[in-house]
Amino acid sequence: MPLRRLIQHVTLQTVLLFTPTCLLAQNPGLASPSGVYNSSQTPPTLPWNAYNFCNAPHVNAAHYEPPSKLSPREPSSSTSLSSCGTTRRVYSPYEHRTPDNLAPSERALNPPTGWDCSGVVQLTYDVGGAAIAHDATTSAQHPFARTIWPGTCDAGQLTPCGLHDASQHGKDLWELYHDHLGFLNVVEPSEIWVRTSTEDRTMQVAGAMLAAMDPQRAGQPWAVHTQPASIDSLVPAYACPAANMVRDAFQAVPAWTDHLRENASLKARLDAVFATAGLDAWASWYDHFFDALTARTCHGHPLPCNDITGTCVSEADATSVFAIGDFEYNYIWHAAQNASTYNSLSFGVFFAELADALATRAYSHRLALYVGHDGSLVRLLAGLGAVPLRWPSFGAEVVFEVWEALGTRFIRVFHEGTVLSGLEWERLDEFVAKLRALVPDQIFERCMGN
């Protein structure tokens, strides 16, 4: 198949020559046993696999547990790893990025230097055309400059911190499955299949991981599989009015509305900083505040202050927002009445794709790498029963390993570097059946209310 549009994402060496701000911990009160929100580096006083929103723990050779230690069946020496599939969030699921949700006077909430993405040079070009480098700049004289920060980053853009962490993720993946287990052989399209959303940052993460696995891949073409943006199952982006109705219903009952009412004083303090009072998008849930705060704290930025009133977001209020974000994600995709129906309708297409890919008798690739978003991963984790749910971290991952023992295939599932309880060693056919049970019959008709 001809590669009609080639998107390459390359980073200048400056990324490797300075310490990314995500490694410089600020706001010390935002790192505790309940979660790390202020640095890509987990404090040494916490376990290696502690929840770190800025940089999720992931599979690595140092902490990998082989199946013989976990399975009551004690696989024999004839056991072999036959496939490895990694489903990741770059929000994640992607890595560090700038905020997606901007306040009305966003510029005033950021340091004077703004956001710096000069360490990430993103090239877009058609084969045979000139390599076009993206260069985001906003003149202070632009009439709408107040609505976005100064600097060289666009909204929702992968940052040098994100590229740094994605590269480390690729190195760890290669060290485990090539150096330690001897499973992966080469970093070639014949061995590694890549699927992303249509967002540039997910492709950037995939490219950074591949180049970290083999530096010779840097700047080389690689076919990345996507679906049309309007029906992409990985985001997910396909229209499903029936799913929206289910969600609207369970967000209209006291189990949901009570938490908004009980946190009204917190909301008022946040509105005083962000100038978001009366804006529905900032009032119906805490998604926007969570995004606006974590993107800053994970990059070593100070908590925002209102330049007119001098009011600032405190560490205590930021911590409350993070806890509410976890509550909302767990409620929407797990705890709410009919949450499972909502999840199956909105992510059923991808559950079906995953089931088909795993059920194939002869895998065409040794590694299938999916790079999606937090909305992708939270739905997947809900379907796997990895509850209660938390907001998926930057760089969070789910890894599926398929093993074969005495002619029978088994699956192991990891989340953030640790094997999921109940999925330490399960027959693959039984696991695939569970995935298929998450797919509604005639899902298109169900979504459209027919």
N, C-alpha and C positions, 0 to 999 in steps of 0.2 A: 504494500500500500504506500503510495507516495506521501512524503511528509510535506504537506502543503504549507503549513505554518509552523515555523520552528521558534520556540521561545527559549532563550537561554538566559540564565541568571548567573552572573559571575560576580565575585567580590574582589575588590582590590586588596592588596596585602595589608593595607592600613587596618583591616579588621583584625589581623593577627598581630599587629604591632602596638596596639593600645589595649588597655583593659576595658572591655565593654562595661557600660554603666550598670548593667544587670548583675555584675559580680561585686559591685560596691554597695554593701548593705546600708540603707538609710532607714529611718523610722524603726528603731530597734524593737518597739512594742509590737510590731507586726510579724514577729517570728516567735512561735511558741509551739508546744507539743500538739496543739490543735490545728496548726497550719503555718506555713511560711509564705509570706506575701511580699517580701522586701528584697529578695536576692535569688539569683539562679543557684547559688551555693547553699545547700542545707547546712545549718550549723552543726559542728562535730558533736555537740551535746545531744543531738537528736538521732534516731535511727536512720540508716541510709535510705530507707523507703518511706520516710515520713512524708505526709502530704505537703508538697511544695507547689503552690499554684504557679510560681514563676518558671519552674523547670521540673516537670514531673519525673520521678524515678522511672527507670526503664530497664529492660533486660540487659544484663552485662555479665561478662565472664567471671568477675570477682564474686558475685552473689548468686550465680545460676545454680539451681538445684536440679540435678538430673532425675529422670522419672523413677529410677530405682529407689530413690530416697522417699518418694512420695506415694508411689502406687502400692496398694496392698497386694497387687499381683506379682510384684517383683519381676519385671520384664527380664527375660534371659538375654544371653549374649547375642542371640539372633535378632534382637530388637534393633530397628534402624529408623532414622528420621527420614521420612519420604517427602515432606513438604513443610514449608514454613510460610505462613501468611501473616502479615502485619497490618492491622488497621489502626491508623493513627489519627488524632485530632491536632489540627494546627490552629488553635484558636488564640489555639490553639491552634484543632485541633489544631495545625500550623504552630509556629513558635511565637516568640515575642513579636508584638506588632503595636502600632500606634492605636489610640482609641478609635472605635468605629462610630461611637455616638458623641456628637459634639454639642456643647452647650451654646446658647445663643451668643454669648460673648466669650467664646473659647480662648481667644488670644490672651485675654487678661488673666486666665487661670494657669498659664504656663510660664516657666522661667523665661527671661528675656531672650535667651539663646534658642528657645523653642526645642524642636526635635531635629536631630541630626541623622539623616540616612545617607550621608555622603560616602559611608563605608560600604554601601551596597550599590553596585552599578548593575542596573537591570537592562538587558538588551532585548529588543524585539525586532525580528526581521523575517521577511520571506526569503526562501532559498534563492540566491542570486541577487538579492537586494542589499541595500546598505544596512549595516547594523545600527539601529537607532537606540541611543542610550536615553533612558528616562531621567529627567532632571526636574524635580518638583521644586518650584520656588514661588513665593508669594510676596509681591511688593507691598511695602507698608502703605503705599499710596493707593492700593486697590480699594475701591469703595466697600468691598465686603471682607477686607482683611481681618476685621475684628471677629469673624466667625470661624477662623482657624488659626492655629499657632504659627509663629514664625519658624523659619528653618527650611529643611530640605525634605520633609516627609509629607506624604499625603495621608488621609484618613485610612485606617485599616491596613497600612503598609508594613511589610516585614522590615524589621530594624536590624542593625548590626548585631544586637543581642540575639535576635531570633536566628540569624544566620550562624552565629557562633554556636548556639545550642543545637541547631539542626546538624551542624558538622560533627559535633561531639556525639550526637545520637547515632549518626552513620558510622563513626569510628567504633563505637561500642557494639553496634549490631554486627559489624564485620569481625571484630575481635572474637565475639562469642561464636557466631555461626561458621566462620572460616578458620580462625586460628585455634579456637578451643574445641569445637565440635567437628571440624573438618567437613561441614555440610555444604557450604557455599564454596564454589570453585573460582569463579571469575565474575567480575562486574561487567556483564554483557547483557544486552536485551534478550538474548536467547535463554538466559538463566533468570533474569529478574524482570518481572512485569510490573508496570507502574500505572496506577489509576489515581487521578486527582479530581477535584472540582475544577470549575473554569476560573476560579480566582487565581490571580497571579501568585499570591503568596503561597498557595499550596504547591504550585509547580516549583517555586523557588526552594521550598523546603525539600522537595524530592531531589532537586538538582544538587543541593548542598549535601544531602545524605550520600548520594551516589559518588560525588567527587571526593567525599571524605573516605568512602570505602575504597576508592581507587583514584588517587590524584590525577592519573592519566585521563580520567573521564572529564575533567574540567574543560569547559569550552567545546566539548564534543556533542553532536546531536544525539538525542534519545527520544524515541517515540513515547509520549505520555498519553494514556487513554482517558478520554473524557466523554461525557454525554452532553447533549444540548442543554444549555443553562436552564431552560424553562421546564425540563422534565428530569433533571439530574436527581438520581435516587440517592446519591451519597450525601448531599447537603442536609436534608432533602429539599428539593425545590418544586416537585410536581404538585399541581393543584389538587387539593382534596377538601372541598367544602364540608363534607361530612365530618372529617377530623376537626376542622375549625369549630363546628357546632358542638362537638363533644367537649372541646377545651373551653369554649365560652361558657358552657353549662357548669363545669366543675370549678370555674373561676368566679362564679356568681353566688356561691354558697358560703356560709360563715367559715367553713374550714379554710377558705382563702381570704375572704374579705376581712376577717377578724385580724389577721396579721397586718394588714394595711392600716386598719384603724388603731391597733395597739402601738404602732410605730409612727403615729402622726407627728409627734414632737421631733423625732429623728428626721422625718421627711421635711419638716419645716426648717430645720437647721441646714440640711443639705440644699434646699431651695434657696436659702439665704446666701449660700456660697455660689451655687451654679446659676442662679437667676432662672430657675426652671419652674417656678410656681405657675400652675394653670396649664402646663403642657401635658397632654394626655400620655404621650410616649414615656414621660418620666414619672408618671403617677400610677400606671396600671400594674407595674411590678418594678423590682429593683435592678433589673437587667442593665439599664443604662448607667446607673450609679456604680454598679459593680464593675462594669467595663471601664468607665472613666477613671475609677480609682486604681484598679489592679494594673492597668496599662502603665500608670504613672509609678506606682510603688515598685513594680517589678523592674523598672528602668532606673531606679535611684532618684527619681524626681521627688521633690517635696510634695506633701499633700496640698491640694489647691487652696488658695485664699481668694476672696473677693477683693479686688483692688479698690473698690469704692468704700465698702463698709469695714474692710480689714478682717472680716470673719473668715476663719479657716476651718477646714475639716480636721477634727481631732483624730488621734489614733483610735480612741475608744469608739467613735462613730464609724470610722472605716472598718473596724473589727465587727461592728454590728451589721454593717452592709454585707460583709463577706458571709456572716452566718445566715443572714436572710437569703442571700443568693443560694446557698446550699439548701435551705428549706424550700425555696421556690422550685429549684430543679428537681428535688426529690418528690415534691408534691405533684408537679405537672406530669412527670414521667413514671412515677411509681405509686405514690400514696393516695392520690385522688381517686374517687370512684370513677370507674371507666378509664383510668389512665392507661391500662393495658390496651383497650380498644383504640384510644388515641394514638398510642405508640405503634400498634400494628397497622393502622391506616396510613399514618404519616411516614412510616419506615418499612412497610411491608415489601415494597419493591426491592429494597436493598437486602432485606432478609432472604428473599427468594434468590437473588443473585449470589449471595454468599453461600446459601445451601447448594445451589447448582455447582459453584466453583469447588466446594469441598467434596461433593459427592462424585466428581469426575474420577474415573478409575485410573487414568494415566495423566498425571499433571504435566502440562506443557512447560512449566517453569518451576524452578526450585523455590523462588521467593516471589510472592505477590505483595506489593507495597501499595497500600491505599493511604492517601493523605486527604483528610477532610476537615471537619470543623467540630466545635464543641457540641453543636446540635446533632452531628453525626454520632459522636461517641456516647453521649448521654443516652440516646435511644438504643444503641447497641448494648450498652451496659445494662440498661433496664431489661432488654430482651433476654440477656444472659442471666438475669437474677442477681447481679452484683449490687445488692442493695443493703443499707440505704445509700442513695446516690449523693455525690457531691458534685459541685461544678467542675467539669473536667479541666485539668490544669493545662498551661502551655506545654506542648510536647507530650501530652498524655498518650498512652498507647494501649492497644489490646493486641496480643500476639497469639496466633493459633499455630500450634505445632501438630503435625500429623505424623504419627509413628506407625510402623508396621511390625507386628510380633507374631510369628508362627502363622502367617497368612491372614491375620486380622488387623485392620487398621484402627488405631485409637487416636484420640485428640487430647491435647493439653492446652489450656487457655490461661494466659498470663494477663494481668492488669497491673501496670506500673511496676513491672519487674517481679511480681509475686504471683504464684499460681492461685487462680480463683478457687475458693472452697467449693467442692462438689464437681469441679472440672479438672481434677488432678490427672485423671486417666479414665476416659470414657470411650466406649465404642463409638467410632465415627458415625456409623449408620444410625445409632440412637440419637446422637447429637444433631445430625442433619434432620432427623424427623422432628426434633424439638424446634429447629429453625423453621421448618415448613409449617409447623402448627401456628407460627406467629404471622403467617401470610393469609389475609382474608381471601376467601373465594371471590372471584370476579372483582378484584380490588378496584379496577377503574369504575365499574358500575357502582360499587359501594361508595367510593369517594364522591361520585357525582350525584349520589342520592337516588339512583335508579333501582 
